[in-house]
Every structure is written in C-alpha cells, then in structure tokens.
Amino acid sequence: MSLRNKSVLVTGGAGFIGSHLVDQLIQQDVETITIVDNFFLGKERNLKGARTKREDLKVYNQDIADLDAMTKIMHDEGTDVVFNLAVIPLPASLEKPAWTFTQNVDMTLTICELARKGLFKTLVHFSSSEAYGNSISGPMDENHPLNGTTPYAASKAAGDLLVLSYCRTFGIDAAIIRPFNNYGPRQNEASYAGVIPITIASIMRGESPHIFGDGKQTRDYLYVTDTANAAIKTYGCRNTREKVLNIASGKEISINYLVRLIADLMDFKGEIIYEPDRPADVKRHIANIYLAEDLIDFKPTIPFEEGMRRTVDWYKQNISL
C-alpha cells in the first residue's frame, strides 16, 4: 500500500516525532497533509521546513478530544489516513494525573469514533513503551504484560486496548506502533522535557546535569527519523492491522552512560549531581523488535552515539537559553 495521492492527517504533527513524520510524508508524494495540534508541546518552529516544501500544508490549532470539531475537519479535508500522535506526556501525569489520563484516552476515543463512522479509512496509532512498565525478563516483546507504573502509562495502555477493541468490534482498519525512547532534534526542551534535552540545556547554561536515582535504570533509545519511517512502513503493510509493533533499537542504554556521553560531546568536565528517585520510574526497558523486523523489514539506521552527536549539535544551533 502506498501513501501516494492520499490525504493524510497527523494529530500532534507540530510535536517532536509528529513533525519528523510530516517531513517524511512530504517525501511520499501524498495529495494533502493536514496537521491537528493543540500546541501543548507542539511548536510552530518544528514546521518551518515542512511549510517551505509544502505551501498547501494545513495546520489546525485544535483539541483532538473535541469530536464535533474533528468531525468537521475530517469532512473538510477528505482524509484517507490518520497518524495519531497527539499526547499529553508522562511528566504531566505526575502533576495532573486525572487530566492527563482523561485527555489521552479521550483523544484516542475521538479518533476511533471518527474511524467507526467512516470519516477516514486507515489509522496508525502511536502507543508508548511506558505501557509495559518494568521489563520482567529480558527484551520485551508485544506479549509482555501491560504493567505501566504511571497514570500516563495507564492512559497509553488504555488507548491501545481501545483501538484494538474498535478493530474487533467495528472493523476499523488500524495498526499500532509502540515506540520506545525516541530522541533527536526538536524534542521539547521546556516544560515536561525528557532527560536528553534537560541535560543538554543544563550544560548549555553552565550548570551541572542531574540524574534521578542511581542512574543504572536503562532505556531503549531510537533516533526519531527511524520511528517516522517505521510508521510509514506500518501503513504500507496490510499484515500489521490489529497488531502492535515494538519500534526500538533492541539495545539497552543506562542513564549514567547517556548523561556522561552528552557531557563528553559538550566538553563538560564538571560534576554530575544525583537526586532521589522519581516516583514510579521504570528501572529497565529493552525491546524485542522481531515482529517489526518480520512484518515491515524494520532496522534502526542511526547508531546511538552518532544520533546523540546530531542531537547535541541541533540544540547548540537552534536553542537559545
């Protein structure tokens, strides 16, 4: 299946991963691209390149949970395919748990309802590895229990189950990708930022980076363009429907190694400060990616150290602190 001449809508398209996906979609010769984003984390700067290449790019500043508003947008744009990336991030769920959970589920429910009503044909829904919680044993495949430790994780697990239920009950055409820890240019460096942009920003300000806990907790990091490409390949493969695919590197990186690598790349010679554990922090994440390798011929293309070099360079060139 090809996206050529399709009308594509990306929720959360002004965000970190979403804007990279939009860049990749432009290369697919799609008919139209529509972005719906409430700009909670999304930024207009992330769309600068896309707007240059596609003058017809449409951007709606809209809450995806609003069914009536989304119905009108779908009618107006004649959408064929939806990539659903809209999300309230994990750190927000530590401060506003009820709102984060409700908003994430409601946004997914809106998209499912639009699919059920036939307002578009195919959904590629973005999950999160946080839905798994801590790795029970070895690399986690798609059958690993959903043991999320935060309200954010619970909302992502609920969203996945919701999409699958609409596939099985109402026959919507949908696939789910479950990215692990994405990194790269454009990742939010302000409110609710992740460890990589926080660490880079701290060093840029001349401050010591901080690590929560002992730093031995691990993550499975994947460069953002690899995830965007995997999403497009998932749409193109009919055998992905009603399935969840892990999208990751299949390699463990400790937070200690990550922060020290950033420090080395930025020639930081100062102290790294250790803080108490964050609430419900996952201790170990590593993915089994055999299913994605089999179904969509998925292979990470950017080595971690090279991706981190590109990431640090982008922040130095684009962010003023």
C-alpha positions as a printed Julia matrix, in Angstrom:
321×3 Matrix{Float64}:
   0.0     0.0    0.0
   1.29    3.43  -0.95
   0.56    6.86   0.5
   0.93    8.41  -2.93
  -2.04   10.72  -3.68
  -3.58   10.05  -0.26
  -4.99   12.75   2.0
  -3.14   12.34   5.31
  -3.9    13.87   8.72
  -1.34   13.88  11.56
  -2.53   14.59  15.09
   0.26   16.05  17.2
   2.02   16.94  13.94
   3.71   20.04  15.34
   5.4    17.99  18.06
   8.74   16.23  18.23
   8.01   12.92  16.5
   4.99   14.28  14.63
   6.93   16.98  12.8
   9.56   14.47  11.68
   6.77   12.23  10.42
   5.34   15.18   8.46
   8.77   15.68   6.86
   8.84   12.03   5.81
   5.26   12.15   4.49
   6.17   15.02   2.19
   8.67   12.69   0.53
   5.88   10.14  -0.07
   4.15   12.4   -2.62
   0.89   12.48  -0.67
  -2.0    14.53  -2.04
  -2.52   16.67   1.09
  -1.13   16.85   4.61
  -3.21   18.23   7.47
  -1.88   18.76  10.99
  -4.12   18.97  14.06
  -2.29   20.04  17.22
  -3.33   21.93  20.35
   0.28   23.18  20.75
   0.51   21.93  24.33
   4.0    20.74  23.38
   3.96   21.32  19.64
   5.84   24.3   18.24
   5.47   26.29  15.06
   9.26   26.22  14.63
   9.07   22.44  14.1
   7.07   23.0   10.91
   9.37   25.54   9.29
  10.9    23.07   6.85
   7.58   21.42   6.05
   5.92   24.75   5.27
   8.76   25.59   2.9
   8.32   22.34   0.98
   4.52   22.2    1.07
   2.86   25.6    0.79
  -0.52   23.84   0.95
   0.2    22.4    4.41
  -2.83   22.98   6.65
  -2.48   23.36  10.42
  -5.41   23.4   12.83
  -4.88   24.55  16.41
  -7.47   22.22  17.88
  -8.11   19.89  20.82
  -8.29   16.41  19.28
 -10.68   15.3   22.03
 -13.39   17.58  20.58
 -15.41   15.16  18.44
 -17.56   17.78  16.72
 -14.59   19.91  15.73
 -12.65   16.9   14.49
 -15.65   15.66  12.51
 -15.78   18.99  10.66
 -12.05   18.92   9.94
 -12.32   15.38   8.56
 -15.26   16.39   6.35
 -13.47   19.48   5.09
 -10.18   17.71   4.33
 -11.5    14.42   2.94
  -8.98   12.45   4.99
  -7.86    8.95   3.95
  -5.22    8.14   6.58
  -4.65    9.29  10.17
  -1.39    9.03  12.07
  -2.38    9.61  15.7
   0.47   11.05  17.78
  -1.46   13.51  19.95
  -0.48   13.01  23.59
  -0.07   14.62  26.97
   3.39   13.5   28.14
   4.48   11.4   31.1
   5.8    14.23  33.33
   2.4    15.95  33.18
   0.8    12.86  34.68
   2.92   13.29  37.82
   1.42   16.75  38.36
  -2.05   16.41  36.76
  -2.79   12.67  36.75
  -6.57   12.77  36.22
  -6.4    15.34  33.43
  -3.53   13.55  31.65
  -5.26   10.18  31.75
  -8.63   11.53  30.66
  -7.22   13.7   27.88
  -5.11   10.92  26.38
  -7.96    8.43  26.4
 -10.48   10.95  25.07
  -8.22   11.93  22.18
  -7.85    8.29  21.17
 -11.57    7.7   21.58
 -12.34   10.6   19.24
 -10.09    9.17  16.53
 -11.65    5.71  16.96
 -15.16    7.15  16.66
 -14.23    9.01  13.5
 -12.9     5.76  12.05
 -16.05    3.88  13.09
 -18.2     6.49  11.32
 -16.18    6.04   8.14
 -14.69    9.55   8.08
 -11.3     8.12   7.15
 -10.01    4.71   6.05
  -6.84    3.76   7.97
  -5.38    4.58  11.38
  -1.77    4.21  12.51
  -1.9     4.8   16.26
   1.18    5.68  18.33
   1.48    3.87  21.65
   4.37    4.06  24.15
   6.76    1.57  25.68
   5.73    3.03  29.05
   2.62    0.85  28.77
   4.84   -2.15  29.6
   6.29   -0.77  32.83
   9.46   -2.51  34.02
  10.88   -5.34  31.95
  10.02   -8.61  33.68
  12.64  -10.67  31.88
  14.94   -9.78  29.02
  13.81   -7.89  25.93
  10.07   -7.16  25.96
   8.05   -8.45  23.04
   4.49   -7.38  22.23
   3.07  -10.06  24.53
   4.78   -8.58  27.6
   2.18   -7.67  30.26
   0.96   -4.08  30.33
   2.22   -3.08  33.78
   2.56    0.67  33.41
   3.67    2.47  36.55
   2.32    5.99  35.94
  -1.08    7.48  35.0
   0.48    8.35  31.64
   1.43    4.7   31.09
  -2.07    3.61  32.07
  -3.58    6.06  29.58
  -1.42    4.72  26.76
  -2.27    1.12  27.58
  -5.96    2.05  27.69
  -5.67    3.78  24.32
  -4.12    0.69  22.74
  -6.86   -1.55  24.09
  -9.43    0.94  22.85
  -8.04    0.91  19.29
  -7.89   -2.89  19.24
 -11.46   -3.11  20.55
 -12.69   -0.88  17.71
 -10.85   -3.11  15.23
 -12.5    -6.24  16.59
 -15.96   -4.84  17.28
 -16.45   -2.35  14.45
 -13.9    -3.49  11.89
 -11.86   -0.28  11.7
  -8.62   -0.55   9.74
  -5.88    0.19  12.26
  -2.36   -0.71  13.34
  -0.47    0.29  16.49
   3.22    1.06  16.79
   4.79    1.13  20.24
   7.9     3.34  20.09
  10.43    3.07  22.88
  12.54    6.09  23.88
  12.83    8.48  20.95
  15.49   11.16  20.79
  16.77   13.66  18.26
  16.32   17.25  17.05
  13.19   19.17  18.1
  12.47   17.22  21.29
  10.79   19.6   23.72
  13.34   21.36  25.94
  10.91   23.42  28.02
   8.08   22.26  30.31
   7.74   18.47  30.7
  11.02   17.84  28.89
  12.82   14.5   28.88
  16.28   13.65  30.2
  18.17   14.34  26.96
  17.01   17.93  26.31
  17.12   18.69  30.04
  20.73   17.52  30.26
  21.8    19.4   27.14
  20.06   22.58  28.31
  21.67   22.37  31.76
  25.14   22.12  30.29
  24.42   24.93  27.82
  23.57   27.13  30.82
  26.83   26.16  32.51
  25.02   24.07  35.13
  25.65   20.52  36.3
  23.37   17.83  34.85
  21.2    15.86  37.27
  20.4    12.14  37.39
  17.44   10.8   39.34
  18.24    7.63  41.28
  21.47    5.72  40.8
  21.5     6.12  37.01
  21.53    2.38  36.44
  18.0     2.43  35.04
  18.03    1.64  31.31
  16.16    2.79  28.24
  15.98    1.62  24.63
  16.75    4.72  22.55
  15.83    5.16  18.9
  16.57    8.13  16.64
  13.36    9.91  15.73
  13.59    9.56  11.95
  13.73    5.77  12.31
  10.4     5.9   14.14
   8.84    8.14  11.49
   9.94    5.76   8.74
   8.58    2.78  10.69
   5.16    4.45  10.94
   5.0     4.88   7.17
   6.09    1.27   6.6
   3.43    0.12   9.05
   0.74    1.82   6.99
   2.12    0.16   3.86
   1.87   -3.4    5.21
  -1.6    -4.9    5.46
  -0.33   -7.62   7.82
   0.17   -5.04  10.57
  -3.57   -4.48  11.03
  -4.96   -5.28  14.5
  -1.39   -5.73  15.72
   1.03   -3.87  17.99
   4.63   -3.46  16.79
   7.56   -2.53  19.02
   9.68    0.14  17.36
  13.06    0.4   19.06
  16.78   -0.35  18.77
  16.76   -3.55  20.8
  19.68   -2.2   22.87
  19.89   -1.03  26.49
  21.44    2.3   27.4
  21.86    3.28  31.04
  21.05    6.81  32.15
  24.58    7.04  33.55
  26.05    6.28  30.1
  23.62    8.65  28.4
  24.39   11.65  30.61
  28.14   11.05  30.53
  28.03   10.76  26.72
  26.25   14.12  26.48
  28.8    15.63  28.88
  31.65   14.33  26.71
  30.05   15.6   23.49
  29.67   19.03  25.08
  33.13   19.04  26.71
  31.6    19.31  30.17
  34.13   18.49  32.9
  32.04   19.34  35.97
  30.16   17.24  38.48
  27.06   15.17  37.73
  24.55   15.55  40.57
  22.45   12.61  41.75
  18.91   13.23  43.01
  16.38   10.89  44.74
  14.41    8.52  42.52
  11.46    9.93  40.59
   8.07    8.46  41.52
   7.26    5.22  39.67
  10.36    5.48  37.47
  10.83    2.46  35.19
  14.05    0.61  36.02
  14.63   -1.38  32.85
  13.47   -1.01  29.24
  14.69   -3.06  26.29
  12.62   -4.16  23.31
  12.3    -7.29  21.27
  11.78   -5.97  17.72
  11.48   -9.27  15.84
   7.87   -8.66  14.81
   8.66   -5.28  13.22
  11.69   -6.81  11.52
   9.48   -9.54  10.1
   6.44   -7.51   9.03
   7.92   -4.19   7.86
  11.61   -5.06   7.47
  12.39   -2.61  10.26
  16.04   -1.87  11.0
  17.4     1.06  13.03
  19.72    3.1   10.8
  21.28    5.69  13.14
  23.79    4.42  15.76
  23.17    5.87  19.22
  26.44    7.79  19.53
  26.01    9.33  16.07
  22.4    10.23  16.8
  23.39   11.9   20.05
  26.07   13.92  18.25
  23.45   15.15  15.77
  21.07   15.93  18.62
  23.58   17.94  20.63
  24.6    19.86  17.5
  20.97   20.74  16.74
  20.34   22.14  20.22
  23.52   24.19  20.11
  22.48   25.69  16.76
  18.77   26.19  17.38
  18.09   26.8   21.07
  18.94   29.97  22.97
  18.91   29.72  26.77
